[in-house]
Amino acid sequence: MKNIVLILFSIVFLSCDPQYDTTFIIKNATFDTVNVIFHSSVNDTVQIKPNSEYILLHDSGMSGGPSKLSLEENDSISVLKNDEIYIFYRDSSSIDQIYNMDNWTENKSGKHNYKYTYVIDNELFE
C-alpha cells in the first residue's frame, strides 16, 4: 500500500509544470540620470540613476511558460538625459528600437530563468 501511495505521489509531483522566472530590465549605462516616459493613456515616468537598472516587469509561475513583454500600448517611449531627448515610435523601423525584442539581451540561467535587458547608453543620443 505504501508503494502505491509513493508511486501516485511521484506521478503527481513529477507531472507538474516547472516553475519559470522572467525579468525585463532597462539598464542605464550612461553617467547621467535618465527619465524614461511611456506615452499611453496614462503617461508613466521612470527615473533610472547612472549605471543602474530598473525592473520593468518581473513574473514567475508554475505554468504557461515565460512572460512576454508588450510595449505596444505605448504610442511612443521617450528617453531624456540632461537636455537631450530620444523618442522611440511604435511603428518605427529604427535599428535601436526598444519595441523590437531583438534589441534586448537575453540571459538564460538554468532551464526556466530568463532575464532580458535593454541598455540605454550614450550612443543612443549621438
N, C-alpha and C positions, 0 to 999 in steps of 0.2 A: 504494500500500500504506500509506504514511504517513497518507493521508487517511482510510482505513478505520479504522485504529487510533485516530486522533484522534476520529473520529465515535463509535466504540464507547466510548471512554473518556469522552467528553462525555455520552453517554446514561446510562452507569452513574453518573457523578458527579452529574449533574443530577437523576437519579431518586431519590436518597437522601432520606430523611426529614430535615426541618430539625431542627437542634438546638434544644431548648427549655430554659428555666431557670425554675424555680418556687421561690419562697421564702415561707414563712409566718412572720410575726413577731408577737410580743407586745410592745407598747410600753408602758412605764411613764411616763405623763405627769404623775405626781404628784411632790411634793417629798420623798417618803419612799421608802425601800426597800420593795418588796412581795415577798411569797413567794406563789408560785402552786403549789398542790398538786393533782396529778392523781390522783384516787382510783380505783384499779383493783386488780387482783390484786397489783400492786406499786405502792405509792404513791411517786410521784416528786415531788420538790420542786425548784422553780426559784426562785432569788433574782434579782430584777431591780432594779438600782440606780436612783435617781431620774433621770428624763429620759433613760433608756437603753432599749435594745431587746434582746430575746432571740430568737434564731433557733430557732423550734420545729421547722421542717422545711425542708431545702433539697434540691432534687432537680434534676438535669439529665440529659438523654439525647438520643438521636437518634430515637427512635420512641415511639409510644404517646401523645404529647401531654402537656400539663402534668399534674402530680400533683394529686391531690385530698387534702384533709386530712380525716381521720376521727378525731373525738374520742369516738366512740360507745363505745369500750372503757372509758371512764371513767364510773363511776356519777355522779360529781359532780366539780366543779373548784372549789376554794376559793382565794380571794384574800385574803391577810392584809396589813394595813397598820397598823403600830403595834398598838393593841389592838382594831382594827376587823376584822371579817371579812365577806366577801360570798361566798355559795355559789351556784354555778350548778348546777342539777339538770338532768340529761339530758332528762327528759320535761317540763320546764317550758316555758311559753309566754311567759316574761319578755321584755320588749321589748329588753333589752340582752344577750340570751342569746349566750354565746360559742360555743355549738354551732351557731348559725344563721349560715351564711356570708354572709347579707345584712348582718350587722353587722361584717363585715371590709371594710376599704377596699382596693379593687383598684387597683394602679398598674401599668399595662402599658407597657413601653418596647420599642419595636421590635415585630416580628411575633410573637415567641415568648418574650418575657421577662415573667414575671408575678411580682408582689410583692403579697402580701396581708398587711394589718396589722390587728390587733385592739388598740385603745387602752384602757388602764386609766387612768381619770382620777379626780379627786376626786368627781365627780358619782356615781360608782358607789357610794360609801359614804354618800351623803346620804339 
